Amino acid sequence: MKPRRATSADAQELVRLRNLMFEALSPPSDIDWQSRCVEAFADRLKHDSALAAFVMGDGRHRLFACAVGEYAKRLPSPGSVAPHIGHVHSVVTEPSHRHRGLGSACLTALMRWLAEHDCSHVQLRASPEGQGLYSRLGFQVVTDVQMARRVRPCDE
């Protein structure tokens, strides 16, 4: 069984899997994100060529694993003149289907797709459970300090 490229019809299942990931990290308190995420997946998978998801499932409607990522434009730097940088948003496998290579196959398909779109490198945040998979696929821990700041919408 090989991963296939997800379509907008997979939006609900992609959000179900994504929720499994968030629940494993810490249960989300905001339920509204799921309906917004279904809409975003449906729209972006249909209209945004910079986003892709690769999935494996039962061949009908149930997905067992996915890898979701996108590429964005980047400026040339001394290390690379490639026009894009990749970002992996989520790699999730249902607990009952883990350790069968499904997540690895989906991520490998996503990485191939990102390479086809001239990404200089690919970034992701790993959970402790996922770190082994990512290391086996060539990801390395970066020692740079990652910082973030939440920006309030203009209407607040």
C-alpha positions as CSV (number, residue, x, y, z in Angstrom):
1,M,0.0,0.0,0.0
2,K,1.4,3.4,-1.0
3,P,0.4,6.9,0.2
4,R,-1.8,9.0,-1.9
5,R,-2.1,12.7,-2.2
6,A,-5.0,13.9,-0.1
7,T,-7.9,15.9,-1.6
8,S,-10.4,18.3,-0.1
9,A,-12.7,15.4,0.5
10,D,-10.2,14.2,3.2
11,A,-10.5,17.3,5.2
12,Q,-12.6,15.9,8.0
13,E,-10.4,12.9,8.5
14,L,-7.2,15.0,8.4
15,V,-8.6,17.1,11.2
16,R,-9.5,13.9,13.2
17,L,-5.9,12.7,12.9
18,R,-4.5,16.1,13.7
19,N,-6.7,16.2,16.8
20,L,-5.1,12.9,17.9
21,M,-1.7,14.6,17.7
22,F,-2.8,17.6,19.8
23,E,-4.4,15.3,22.4
24,A,-1.2,13.4,22.8
25,L,0.7,16.6,23.4
26,S,-1.9,18.2,25.7
27,P,-5.6,18.1,25.3
28,P,-6.9,21.2,23.3
29,S,-9.3,23.4,25.2
30,D,-10.6,25.2,22.1
31,I,-13.1,23.0,20.2
32,D,-13.8,25.7,17.5
33,W,-10.4,25.1,15.9
34,Q,-11.6,21.8,14.4
35,S,-14.4,23.2,12.3
36,R,-12.1,26.0,11.1
37,C,-9.4,23.5,10.3
38,V,-11.8,21.4,8.3
39,E,-12.7,24.5,6.2
40,A,-9.0,25.4,5.8
41,F,-8.0,21.9,4.7
42,A,-10.9,21.7,2.2
43,D,-10.1,25.1,0.8
44,R,-6.3,24.9,0.7
45,L,-6.1,21.3,-0.6
46,K,-8.3,22.4,-3.5
47,H,-6.8,25.8,-4.2
48,D,-3.3,26.2,-2.7
49,S,-0.6,24.4,-4.5
50,A,1.9,25.1,-1.7
51,L,0.1,22.7,0.7
52,A,0.0,18.9,0.5
53,A,-1.0,16.0,2.6
54,F,-0.1,12.4,1.9
55,V,-2.4,9.8,3.5
56,M,-3.0,6.1,3.9
57,G,-6.3,4.6,4.8
58,D,-8.8,1.9,4.2
59,G,-9.5,2.9,0.6
60,R,-12.9,4.2,1.5
61,H,-13.3,7.1,4.0
62,R,-11.1,6.2,7.0
63,L,-7.5,7.5,7.2
64,F,-5.0,5.7,9.3
65,A,-2.0,8.0,8.8
66,C,-1.0,11.3,7.3
67,A,1.8,13.8,6.8
68,V,0.9,17.4,6.1
69,G,3.3,20.1,5.0
70,E,3.8,23.1,2.8
71,Y,6.5,25.2,1.2
72,A,7.0,28.9,1.3
73,K,9.2,31.4,-0.6
74,R,12.5,32.2,1.0
75,L,15.3,34.6,0.3
76,P,18.6,33.3,-0.9
77,S,21.3,33.0,1.7
78,P,25.0,31.9,1.9
79,G,23.8,28.4,2.6
80,S,21.3,28.0,-0.2
81,V,19.8,29.9,-3.2
82,A,16.8,27.4,-3.3
83,P,13.6,29.4,-3.7
84,H,11.5,27.6,-1.0
85,I,11.6,26.3,2.6
86,G,9.5,23.4,3.7
87,H,7.5,22.9,6.9
88,V,5.9,19.8,8.2
89,H,2.8,20.6,10.1
90,S,1.8,17.2,11.3
91,V,2.6,13.5,11.0
92,V,0.0,11.3,12.7
93,T,-0.8,7.6,12.7
94,E,-3.8,6.2,14.6
95,P,-2.5,4.3,17.7
96,S,-4.0,1.0,16.4
97,H,-2.0,1.3,13.2
98,R,1.4,2.4,14.5
99,H,4.7,0.6,14.0
100,R,3.7,-0.6,10.5
101,G,5.6,2.1,8.5
102,L,2.5,4.1,7.6
103,G,3.7,7.4,9.0
104,S,7.1,6.9,7.6
105,A,5.7,6.2,4.1
106,C,3.5,9.3,4.3
107,L,6.4,11.5,5.5
108,T,8.7,10.1,2.8
109,A,6.1,11.0,0.1
110,L,5.8,14.5,1.6
111,M,9.5,14.9,1.6
112,R,9.7,13.8,-2.0
113,W,7.0,16.4,-2.9
114,L,8.9,19.1,-1.0
115,A,12.1,18.2,-2.8
116,E,10.3,18.5,-6.2
117,H,9.3,22.1,-5.2
118,D,13.0,23.1,-4.6
119,C,13.0,23.4,-0.8
120,S,16.4,24.3,0.7
121,H,15.5,22.5,3.9
122,V,12.5,21.3,5.8
123,Q,11.6,22.2,9.4
124,L,9.3,20.5,11.9
125,R,8.7,20.3,15.6
126,A,9.0,16.8,16.9
127,S,7.3,15.2,19.9
128,P,9.5,12.8,21.9
129,E,7.6,9.9,20.3
130,G,8.3,11.1,16.8
131,Q,11.9,12.0,17.2
132,G,13.2,8.5,16.3
133,L,11.2,8.5,13.0
134,Y,12.5,11.9,12.0
135,S,16.1,11.0,12.9
136,R,15.8,7.9,10.7
137,L,14.7,10.0,7.8
138,G,17.6,12.4,8.1
139,F,16.3,15.2,10.4
140,Q,18.7,16.6,12.9
141,V,18.1,18.4,16.1
142,V,18.9,22.1,15.6
143,T,20.5,23.9,18.5
144,D,19.3,27.4,17.4
145,V,17.0,29.1,19.9
146,Q,13.5,29.0,18.7
147,M,11.4,31.9,19.8
148,A,7.8,32.8,19.1
149,R,5.4,35.6,19.9
150,R,1.7,35.4,19.6
151,V,0.3,38.3,17.6
152,R,-3.1,39.6,18.4
153,P,-5.5,40.2,15.5
154,C,-5.9,43.9,14.7
155,D,-9.5,44.0,16.0
156,E,-8.6,43.1,19.6
